[in-house]
Amino acid sequence: VQLVESGGGSVQAGGSLTLSCSVSGQTEGPYCMGWFRQAPGKQREGVAAISAGSGSSYYASSVKGRFTVSRDNAKNTLYLQMNSLKPEDTAVYYCVVVVNGARGQGTQVTVS
């Protein structure tokens, strides 16, 4: 399975970004998927997750109310809408297939 994130960039505090994760090569599923982030010098943090059928989702307390995870199974794509961004959201964001840990190469988000 291959996961490719896109949509990262540099924004000012209070701005918005939408990350996308395109999934290919997956012969089974869909599976629960999520996003985590890694900032320099900080522990990896699970940001959000969404069930296979989009019926349930999870958010870290640090992003709840600001981030929204969604998916389009027909397009094999996972999204993360990020609003009201803060400097502490700066990190490399990765999408992950929760069941097996497969992840993409990450996309950098920088908030100043």
N, C-alpha and C positions, 0 to 999 in steps of 0.2 A: 504494500500500500504506500502511496506517495501523498504527502500533504504539502501544500504550498500556500504560505501566508502572503498577504499583500495588504496595502492600505496604510501602512505605517508612515510616519513623517514627523515633522516638527510643527508644533502649534503653541500658541500662547495659552496661558492659564485661562480657563473658562471656555476654551474652544472645544471642538468636537472632531472625532475621527471615527471612521467605520473600517474595521478590519474584516478581511475575508480569508477564508481557508478553503481551497479547492482540494477535494479528495479524489484520488483516482487509484485504480488497481485493486479496489476492495471487492472481493467476490462474495462476501456475506455482509449481513447487516441490514439496515443501518444500526449503528451502535450509539450508545451514549458518548457524547463528545464534549470537550471543554477547552478552556483557555487557561494557561498559566503564564506568569511573567517572571522574569529574572532581572533584577537590577544589580549593578556592580556592588559587591560588598554586602548584599542582602540575601536572605534566604529566598528560595523559590516559593512563589505564592500562587496557589490556585485561585483564579479570578472568578470563573463562572463555568457552569456545565449545563448541559441540556440533554434530556432523555431522547431516545431514538425517535419517538413520535412527537416530540415537542410538548408533551403533556406536563412535564415538570422541569424546573430549572433550579439552579443553585447559584448564589452569589456570595462572594466574600463580603464581610461587613464593611471593608474599606471601599467597596465600589457599589454597594447596594443603593439603588435609587438613582445612580448615575450611568451605569452600564446596563446594556440589554443584550442577551445572547439569543440568537435565533438560528434557524437552519432551513434550508430548502433541499429536501432529500431528492427531489427530481433533478436538481442541478448539482447534487453532491457537494454542496457548499455550506459552510458554517460561517456565521457572522458575529461580530461583536461591535455593537454601537456604543461609543464612548462619548458621553456628554460631560460638561462641567469639569473638564480635565484639570488636574492639579499637578504641580511639579513632582509630587511624590508618585505619580503614575508613570513617570519616566522609567522605561525598562524595555527589554526585548520580550515581545509577546509571542507565545507559541500556541498552536492548536494541537490538540492531542486526542487520540482515540482512547477513551478511558479503559476499555477492556484489555488492551494489549500494550498501551503506552506508546504506540507509534506517534511520532510528532513531526512537525515541519522544521524548517531551518530558522524560523523566527523572523519577526519584522520589528524594527526599532521604532519606538514611540518616544519622542522627546517633548516635554512640556516645560516651557520657560515662563 
